[in-house]
Amino acid sequence: MAQDLKVRGLCWGPHPARRIIEEISFDVSAGSTTVIVGANGAGKSTLLRSIYRQNRPDAGQVMVGGRDIWQIPARDSARLIAAVLQEVAPDFAFTVQEVVAMGRIPHHDSLFSRRRADDAIIAQALSDFELADFADRPFSGLSGGEKQRALLARAIVQQPQLIVLDEPTNHLDIRHQLEIIQMLRRLDMTVLVTLHDLNLAAALADQVLVMRDGRICALGPPKAVLTPDTIRTAFEVAADIDCHPRTGRPRFSFDLLP
């Protein structure tokens, strides 16, 4: 069951250097999708790392379903939050099925224990993400789009209440980008995702969070937030905006500032 995410006053920086994110507060309602956008170095990935428990914040709270994820055991947190990250070891020496099955680890006492119910959950995810024919193939031999589908399937079998994704469309061609966006739309869970492409962000998001210099500079529905002024402030480019002819969502083209 999807739960809401509440982030309050979140700050983090590598000691003794200055903080990279400062006083970040926002909500993601249960079952909705929030997309984080911003220029390189704005603090997007750093923010996610404090949400999925890689970097303990210097200050602030991250709450999923009312539970502070930094105040509970890591195993309990893994049942609440699943993460799909940009960095994947290229020599991941497992089959696709083994990679997907790793998502069940937080639900068991042993790394190698598995129940019949787990097999059904894993098989369903392989089918849902069109990976059944690749189940016994090495993960390292998959294409970029296939790897992303496998990592998303692993997150789904974890059965989290919140899924966090860092640039899931990075390095993918147009078709595979659209496939990933379509898969995210179908998820019956709370989603927090970073994207570089504002057209993809507008197509996916219920809410957009725009970051600049480690802080939130805009937050709200795509049409309200992704304005020429906000885009100029966050990305230092000029933007022309119209409506997508089929979806009615904002559509963007860009140019350098004069």
N, C-alpha and C positions, 0 to 999 in steps of 0.2 A: 504494500500500500504506500502510495506517494505521501511524503510529509513535506512541510514547508521548511525553508531555510531562512534563518535570521543571522545576519552578520552585524556586529555592533562594535564600533570603535577600533577596528582591526589595524594594527601597526606591526611592521616587521622591517628589519634591516640587519645586514651582516655586521656584527660588532667588530671593531668600534666605528665602522663607517656609518654614514647617515642612513636613515630609514628609506627604503625603496617604496613602501606603501604607508600611507598616513591617514588615520581616522576614516577608515572605510566602513560605511554602514549602509545596508540595503536588505530588502526582503525578497524572497522568491516564493510565491504562493504554491501550495501543493499541486502537483500535476502540470505546472506551467513551465515555460522555457524562457530563461534569461540569457541573452548573448552579450558578452563583454567584448568591446572593440576599443581600439586605440592604436596610436603609432608604436613602432618598435621602441622598447624601453619605457613604455608608459606604466608598466607594473602588472600587466594582465596575468602572466604566468606565475609571477611571485604571489599575487593574490590567491590564485588557485592552490598553490602549494601550502598555504596556511589553512585552506579549507579542507583539503584531503589529507592533512596531517603529515606533510613532509617537513615544513618549517613551523616550529612552534612560535606563535606570535609574541611580540614583546608586550602587547597590550590588546585587550578586546576579547570578544567571544564569537564562536561559531556554533550555532545551535541548529540541530536538525530534529524536527518534531519535539522541540522543547528541551532536548538533551545537548549539553555542551560537549562537543566531540573531543575536546582536549581534557575533559575531566572524567572520561570513561576509558576502560581498557581498549587497547588497539583492536582486539578481536571484535568487540562490540561495535566499535567505530566502523570496521570493515563490513559489518552487516547493515550499516546505515548508508555508507558512501562507497561508490565504485568510481574509479578514475581511469580514463583512457588518455594516455599521454603522448606527446610528440616523439619522445626518445624510446626506441625499441632496439634491443641488441640485435645486430644483423645476423649473428650466428645462433639465434634462439634454437637450441638443439632438441626440439619437441615437434610432435605432429600437431596438426591443427586441432584435432580432438583433445589432445593433452593440454594445449594452451587454453582452449575453452573450458576444460574441466577444472583448471586452476581457480576459476571463479567460485567453486564450491568449497574451497579450503576454509574460509571463515566459519563455515557451518559445522566443522568437524574437529575432533580432538587431535587427529593425526593427519599429517600431510598426505598419507597414502590411504586413508580410510575413505570408502565410498559406498553408498547405499544404492539399492535398486531405484529409489526415487530420484537420486542424482542422475543416473543414466538417462532417465526419461526427460529430465530438465535439460540436460546437455544435448540429447538428440533433438529435442524441440528447437533449441536455439540454433543448432547446425542447420536444421530445415528452414527456420524462419529467415536466416541470413544467407540462404542458398550456398551453404558450405558442406552439405552432406557428402557430395561427390569428392570433396577435398579432405575428408576427415583423417585419412591415413597418410596424407602427404606431409612432407616437412614444412613447417611454418616458414622457414627461411626461403623456400622456393616459391612462395606466393608473390603475386604482384602487389603494388602498393594499395590498390583498392581492396584486394582480397585480404591483405593483412589487417586493414582497418576494420573490415567486416568481422574478422576473427576476434580482434580485440574488443569490439563492441559486443559481440556474442559472449565473450568471457565476462564482461561487466554485467550483462543481463542475467547470466546464470548465477551471479553473486546475489541476485534478488535484493538490490539496495533500495532505499527510499529516495536517494538522490544520486544522480550520475553526473560526474564532472568530466568535461572533455576539453583538452588543450589543443586547439588547431587540428581537429580531426580531418579537415579537407586539405591540409598542407601537402604539397607535392603531388596532388591527384589531378588527373585531367578533368575536363568539364563534366563528362558523363558520370564519372565516379564521385565527383563532388556532389552532384545533384542526387545521386543514389544515397549517399550518406545523409544528406539533408532530409530526404524522404524517410529514411529509416528513423532518424531522430524524431520526426513529426509523429511517427506511429507509436512511440514509446509511451506507455502508461505510467510515467513517473516524472518526478521533478528533475529538470535538466538545467545545468549551468555550463555554458560552453564559450570558449574564446574563438573568434573568427577574425581574419583579416579582411575578407571580402564583404563590403557593406551590402551588396546586392543579396548575397546569401544570408547575411544577418537579418535583413529586412524580411526575407522570405520565411525565415524560421521563427523569429522571436515574438513572444508575447510582450517582452520587455527588453529594452536595450540599455546597457550600462556603458557609458563612454568614459574612458580614463585618460588622464593627462598628468604627467609628472607625479605619478603615484597617488593621485587623488581622483575622486569622481567629479567629472565636470558636467555630466548630464545623465538623467535616469528617467525612463518612462517608455511609453509605447513608441514603436519605430517612427510613425508619422510625426509624433510630437517632438521626438528627440533628434532624429537624423535630419537636421535642417542645415542650410548652407552656412549659417553662422557657427553652429556647433562643429561642423566638419572643418571649417576654416580654423577654428580654435584648436581642435584636437589633432588635425592632420596637416595643417598648413597648406591646404590645396583649395582651389575653387571647385564647387560642385553645382551641377545642374540636375534637377530632380523632376521626374515625371512619374506617372503611374504605370505599373506593369499592366498590359492589356488584358491579361487573363485573371490575375489575382487582385488587382487594385492596390497592391502594396507599393511602397516607394521603390523607384529605380533610379540609379545614379550614373552619371558620367563625370569625369574629373579632368582638371587641367591645373597646371602650375599657376601660382599667383603671379600677377604682373609685377 
